[in-house]
Amino acid sequence: MKYLKYSLLVLSLLFLSLNFIDYNIVEDDEPLLLNEKFDASLLKLNSLQKLETYVDSIAEVKKIPQGSLGYAILAKNVISDRFYHKYATQNLDENWIASVAQKTTGLFLSSKITADDILTRPYGYCGQQNMVLFELLEDKGLNCRVVFWPKHFAIQSYIDGKWTYFDSNLEPVIADEQRVNEKWLHSPDSLAIAYNKDSKWVSTTFGNPVKIKYGKIDEKPGAHALLFQKITKVLSRIAFLFPLLWFVYLNRKKTNTCNLPLQANYPPQE
């Protein structure tokens, strides 16, 4: 019992300390590629509100109407420069339960999902960068939907009566009229031309065969993971209380046992 009690104290201290450790146990130490269009000066845009204000200010100077195709392209370009490509997840001090869960299960349980959370990092993978654009355009009153390939993730926004394609992460070189033509998205050869890559790269990056699935309009992926993160974030903060309260209970139980009055064993009176 003595060892159990002290183990509970150690466990409580461990759970508490994990909330103060700024360390990531999931992400790899991937180097920044030399051909990335990363602008470190944009790291000050660490929330969706700041990013939106910045894009709005440029659009105002250039007289680009909000909610237009030109505005969406401008926002896409800013986001492309704001991030470099790397998978962003929760640090231990952000949500250690989700981090440990992903590390042990291999499931994407600690992925950064919302724009505000993603913007706390200088990097994000394809889906994360494009979800920032998704939320920004949604704030401008534009309907959006996700475009899924087996290995890639981009978005479309409904602008001027047409679904328009955007990819903040891989940045294809396409004309405006190509953004509203969905046929090339289904063709490996057309994807190779648009992204200036070879067929092997298309197969590795998009999947083989190239098969598209569209998300529901205005539906953000990762709703279940986001709910899991909200719950585990709270649990990460209070988890230390459970072993601590158990320790207090055991300690009080022992104290109460020791304080019980001793009953003398007198012989019965006749």
C-alpha positions in Angstrom: 0.0 0.0 0.0 2.8 2.4 0.8 4.4 1.9 -2.6 1.0 2.4 -4.3 0.5 5.7 -2.5 3.8 7.1 -3.5 3.4 5.8 -7.1 0.1 7.8 -7.3 2.0 11.0 -6.2 4.6 10.4 -8.9 2.0 9.8 -11.5 0.1 12.9 -10.5 3.3 15.0 -10.8 4.1 13.4 -14.2 0.6 14.3 -15.6 0.9 17.8 -14.3 4.4 18.4 -15.6 3.5 17.2 -19.2 1.3 20.4 -19.5 4.5 22.5 -19.3 6.8 20.6 -21.7 7.0 22.4 -25.0 8.1 19.3 -27.0 6.6 17.3 -29.9 6.8 13.5 -29.8 5.1 13.0 -33.2 6.6 15.2 -35.8 9.8 14.3 -37.8 12.7 16.7 -38.1 12.1 17.4 -41.8 14.4 20.0 -43.3 13.0 23.1 -45.1 13.3 22.4 -48.8 15.2 25.0 -50.8 12.5 25.4 -53.4 9.8 26.3 -50.8 8.2 29.8 -51.1 8.4 30.4 -47.4 8.4 34.0 -46.1 9.3 34.0 -42.4 8.1 37.6 -42.1 4.5 36.3 -42.4 4.8 34.3 -39.2 3.3 37.3 -37.4 0.0 36.2 -39.0 -0.6 33.6 -36.3 -4.4 33.7 -36.2 -7.1 33.6 -38.9 -8.2 37.2 -38.0 -4.6 38.6 -38.5 -4.3 36.7 -41.8 -7.6 37.9 -43.0 -6.8 41.5 -42.1 -3.5 41.3 -43.9 -5.1 39.9 -47.1 -7.9 42.5 -46.9 -5.3 45.3 -46.7 -3.5 44.1 -49.8 -6.8 43.6 -51.6 -7.8 47.2 -50.7 -4.6 48.6 -52.1 -4.9 46.6 -55.3 -8.7 47.3 -55.5 -9.5 43.6 -55.5 -13.2 43.0 -54.4 -13.6 40.7 -51.5 -15.2 37.4 -52.4 -13.9 37.6 -56.0 -11.7 35.2 -57.8 -8.8 37.7 -57.6 -9.3 37.9 -53.8 -9.2 34.1 -53.5 -6.0 33.8 -55.6 -4.4 36.6 -53.5 -5.4 34.7 -50.3 -4.0 31.5 -51.7 -0.7 33.1 -52.6 -0.3 34.6 -49.1 -1.0 31.3 -47.4 1.4 29.6 -49.8 4.1 32.0 -48.6 3.1 31.8 -45.0 3.8 28.0 -44.6 6.4 25.5 -45.6 5.4 21.8 -46.1 5.4 19.7 -42.9 2.8 17.9 -40.9 1.8 20.0 -37.9 0.6 18.3 -34.6 0.0 19.2 -31.0 2.9 19.6 -28.6 2.8 17.9 -25.2 2.0 21.2 -23.5 -0.9 21.8 -25.9 -2.6 18.4 -25.5 -0.3 15.6 -24.2 -3.0 13.0 -24.2 -3.7 13.5 -28.0 0.0 13.4 -28.6 0.6 10.2 -26.7 -2.5 8.7 -28.4 -1.2 9.4 -31.9 2.3 8.2 -31.0 1.0 4.9 -29.7 -1.8 4.2 -32.2 -0.5 5.8 -35.4 -3.9 7.5 -35.9 -4.0 11.2 -36.8 -5.3 12.2 -33.4 -3.1 15.2 -32.6 -3.2 16.8 -36.1 -3.8 20.5 -36.0 -7.3 21.0 -37.6 -8.6 24.5 -37.2 -7.1 27.5 -39.0 -6.2 29.3 -35.7 -4.5 26.1 -34.4 -2.6 25.5 -37.7 -1.4 29.2 -37.8 0.5 28.7 -34.6 3.1 26.8 -36.7 5.2 28.0 -39.6 4.4 24.8 -41.4 1.5 22.6 -42.4 0.8 19.7 -44.8 -1.5 20.0 -47.8 -4.7 19.6 -46.0 -3.8 22.0 -43.2 -2.7 24.8 -45.5 -5.8 24.4 -47.7 -8.1 24.3 -44.6 -6.7 27.8 -43.7 -7.8 29.0 -47.1 -11.1 27.2 -46.7 -11.9 29.0 -43.5 -10.7 32.4 -44.8 -12.9 32.2 -47.9 -15.8 30.9 -45.8 -15.5 34.1 -43.7 -16.0 36.0 -47.0 -19.3 34.3 -47.6 -18.0 31.9 -50.2 -19.1 28.2 -50.2 -16.2 25.8 -50.2 -15.7 22.0 -50.4 -12.8 19.7 -50.1 -11.3 17.8 -53.0 -9.9 14.4 -51.9 -7.4 12.2 -53.7 -6.1 9.0 -52.1 -2.9 10.9 -51.1 -3.7 14.6 -51.5 -6.2 17.2 -50.4 -7.2 20.6 -52.0 -10.3 22.7 -52.1 -12.8 24.3 -54.4 -14.7 27.5 -53.8 -18.0 28.5 -55.4 -17.1 31.8 -57.1 -19.2 33.5 -59.8 -21.4 30.5 -60.2 -18.6 28.0 -60.7 -16.6 25.6 -58.5 -13.0 27.0 -58.6 -9.9 25.0 -57.7 -7.2 26.0 -55.3 -4.2 24.3 -53.8 -2.2 26.4 -51.4 0.4 23.7 -50.8 1.5 22.4 -54.1 0.6 25.5 -56.2 -0.1 24.3 -59.7 0.7 26.7 -62.6 -2.8 27.1 -64.2 -4.8 29.8 -65.9 -7.9 31.1 -64.3 -10.1 29.3 -66.8 -8.5 26.0 -65.8 -9.5 26.5 -62.2 -13.2 26.0 -63.2 -12.5 23.1 -65.5 -12.6 19.9 -63.4 -11.7 17.4 -66.2 -8.0 17.9 -65.8 -8.2 17.0 -62.1 -9.1 13.5 -63.1 -6.2 13.1 -65.6 -2.7 12.0 -64.4 -1.1 13.6 -67.5 -2.9 16.9 -67.0 -2.0 16.9 -63.3 1.7 16.3 -64.3 1.6 19.3 -66.7 -0.2 21.6 -64.2 2.2 20.8 -61.4 5.2 20.6 -63.7 6.1 17.1 -62.5 6.4 13.6 -64.0 3.9 10.8 -63.9 5.7 9.0 -61.1 5.4 12.1 -58.9 1.7 12.3 -59.7 1.2 8.6 -58.7 3.2 9.1 -55.4 1.5 12.4 -54.5 -2.1 12.0 -55.7 -2.4 8.2 -55.7 -2.8 5.6 -58.4 -5.3 5.5 -59.8 -6.2 9.2 -59.6 -9.6 9.1 -58.1 -11.4 12.2 -56.8 -13.9 12.4 -54.0 -15.7 15.7 -53.2 -16.6 16.7 -49.6 -19.9 18.1 -48.7 -20.4 21.8 -49.2 -19.0 23.8 -46.3 -18.2 20.6 -44.3 -14.8 20.7 -42.8 -13.1 17.3 -42.4 -11.8 16.1 -39.1 -14.9 16.7 -37.0 -14.5 13.6 -34.9 -10.8 14.2 -34.3 -11.6 17.8 -33.3 -14.1 16.6 -30.7 -11.5 14.1 -29.4 -9.0 16.9 -29.1 -11.4 19.2 -27.2 -12.1 16.4 -24.7 -8.5 15.3 -24.3 -7.3 18.9 -24.0 -9.5 19.3 -20.9 -8.5 15.9 -19.6 -4.8 16.8 -20.1 -5.2 19.7 -17.8 -7.0 17.9 -15.0 -5.6 14.3 -15.3 -3.2 14.9 -12.5 -6.1 15.3 -10.1 -7.2 11.6 -10.5 -4.2 9.9 -9.0 -3.9 12.8 -6.5 -7.4 12.3 -5.2 -6.9 8.6 -5.0 -3.8 9.2 -2.9 -5.8 11.5 -0.6 -8.5 8.9 -0.3 -6.1 6.1 0.6 -4.2 8.3 3.1 -7.4 9.4 4.8 -8.7 5.8 4.9 -5.5 4.7 6.7 -5.8 7.6 9.1 -9.4 6.8 10.0 -8.5 3.2 10.5 -5.7 4.1 12.9 -8.0 6.4 14.9 -10.6 3.7 15.6 -11.1 3.2 19.4 -9.7 0.0 20.8 -12.2 -2.3 22.4 -11.0 -4.0 25.5 -11.6 -7.8 25.7 -13.3 -8.0 29.1 -14.9 -11.2 30.3 -18.7 -11.1 30.3 -20.3 -10.1 33.6 -22.7 -12.5 35.3 
